[in-house]
Amino acid sequence: MEKIHTDKAPAAVGPYSQAVVSGNLVYTSGQIAINPATKEIEAADIQGQTEQIMKNLGEVLSAAGSSFEKAVKTTCFLADMGDFAAFNEIYAKYFTTKPARSCVAVKTLPKNVLAEVEVIAEIG
């Protein structure tokens, strides 16, 4: 296994890696809307937060030698299912290949953000 780290995405806020490569797959940890430059939550609305999440995921995937186009599966966590349509609007711009996906509502997310997304993607 290879641990992935990039300064272009937020550092882990706990005892975990931004991503791990095993075989020909990268498994990202869930990304939230922290701007790595400011270390602050980006935007107060779901669309702004989702844009930052996608930027962070893109950087982690790139550091692992992958991309959104190589995504196999995503897991999405929303603080409010009322944000589902607005979240999907941004999500769809990045995951154009339509990987398999689960999307669930959760009671609370780290730092009280509105969404979190993790990805499994192919390498190379």
C-alpha positions in Angstrom: 0.0 0.0 0.0 1.1 3.5 -0.7 -0.2 6.5 1.3 -1.0 9.6 -0.7 -0.5 13.2 0.5 -0.7 16.5 -1.3 -0.4 20.0 0.1 -3.0 21.0 -2.5 -5.8 19.4 -0.5 -6.5 19.8 3.2 -4.4 17.7 5.6 -6.2 15.0 7.4 -8.0 16.2 10.5 -7.5 12.9 12.3 -5.3 9.7 12.2 -5.8 8.8 8.5 -4.4 9.5 5.1 -5.8 11.6 2.3 -5.8 8.5 0.2 -4.3 5.0 -0.1 -3.3 3.2 -3.3 -3.7 -0.6 -3.3 -3.2 -2.5 -6.5 -4.6 -0.4 -9.4 -7.1 1.5 -7.2 -7.0 4.6 -5.1 -9.3 5.0 -2.1 -9.7 8.5 -1.0 -10.7 9.6 2.4 -13.8 11.7 2.6 -13.1 15.3 1.5 -15.0 18.3 3.0 -15.1 21.9 2.0 -11.9 23.1 3.7 -9.8 25.4 1.5 -6.2 24.1 1.9 -4.7 27.6 1.5 -6.8 29.2 4.3 -7.6 26.1 6.3 -11.2 27.5 6.6 -14.5 26.1 5.5 -15.2 27.4 2.0 -18.7 28.9 1.4 -21.8 28.6 3.5 -24.0 27.1 0.8 -24.1 23.5 -0.5 -23.0 24.4 -4.0 -20.0 26.4 -2.9 -19.0 23.7 -0.5 -19.5 21.0 -3.2 -17.2 23.0 -5.6 -14.5 23.0 -2.9 -14.9 19.3 -2.1 -14.5 18.6 -5.8 -11.3 20.7 -6.0 -9.9 18.8 -3.0 -10.8 15.4 -4.5 -9.3 16.4 -7.8 -6.0 17.2 -6.2 -5.9 14.0 -4.2 -6.9 11.9 -7.2 -4.2 13.7 -9.3 -1.5 13.0 -6.6 -2.4 9.3 -6.8 -2.2 9.3 -10.6 -5.9 9.2 -11.2 -8.8 11.5 -12.1 -12.6 12.0 -11.9 -12.9 10.1 -15.2 -11.4 7.0 -13.6 -13.8 7.0 -10.7 -15.4 3.6 -10.1 -17.5 4.4 -7.0 -18.3 7.4 -4.8 -19.9 7.7 -1.4 -21.6 11.0 -0.7 -22.8 12.2 2.7 -25.2 15.1 3.1 -26.2 16.9 6.2 -29.6 17.6 4.7 -31.3 15.6 1.9 -33.0 18.9 1.0 -29.7 19.8 -0.6 -29.7 16.7 -2.9 -30.6 18.5 -6.1 -28.2 21.4 -5.6 -25.4 19.0 -4.7 -26.1 16.8 -7.8 -25.9 19.9 -10.0 -22.2 20.4 -9.0 -21.4 16.7 -8.6 -22.5 16.0 -12.2 -20.0 18.6 -13.6 -17.1 16.5 -12.2 -18.3 12.9 -12.4 -19.3 12.9 -16.1 -18.6 9.2 -16.4 -21.4 8.5 -13.8 -19.6 6.0 -11.5 -21.6 3.9 -9.1 -22.7 6.0 -6.1 -24.2 5.9 -2.7 -25.6 9.1 -1.2 -26.9 9.2 2.4 -28.0 11.8 4.9 -26.1 11.9 8.2 -26.8 13.7 11.4 -23.6 15.7 11.5 -20.4 16.0 9.5 -16.9 17.1 10.6 -16.7 20.8 11.2 -20.5 21.0 10.6 -20.0 21.1 6.8 -22.9 20.3 4.5 -21.4 17.5 2.5 -18.5 15.0 2.3 -17.5 12.8 -0.6 -15.1 9.9 -0.9 -14.0 8.1 -4.1 -12.6 4.8 -5.3 -10.9 5.2 -8.7 -8.5 3.4 -11.0 -4.9 4.4 -11.3 -3.1 5.1 -14.6 
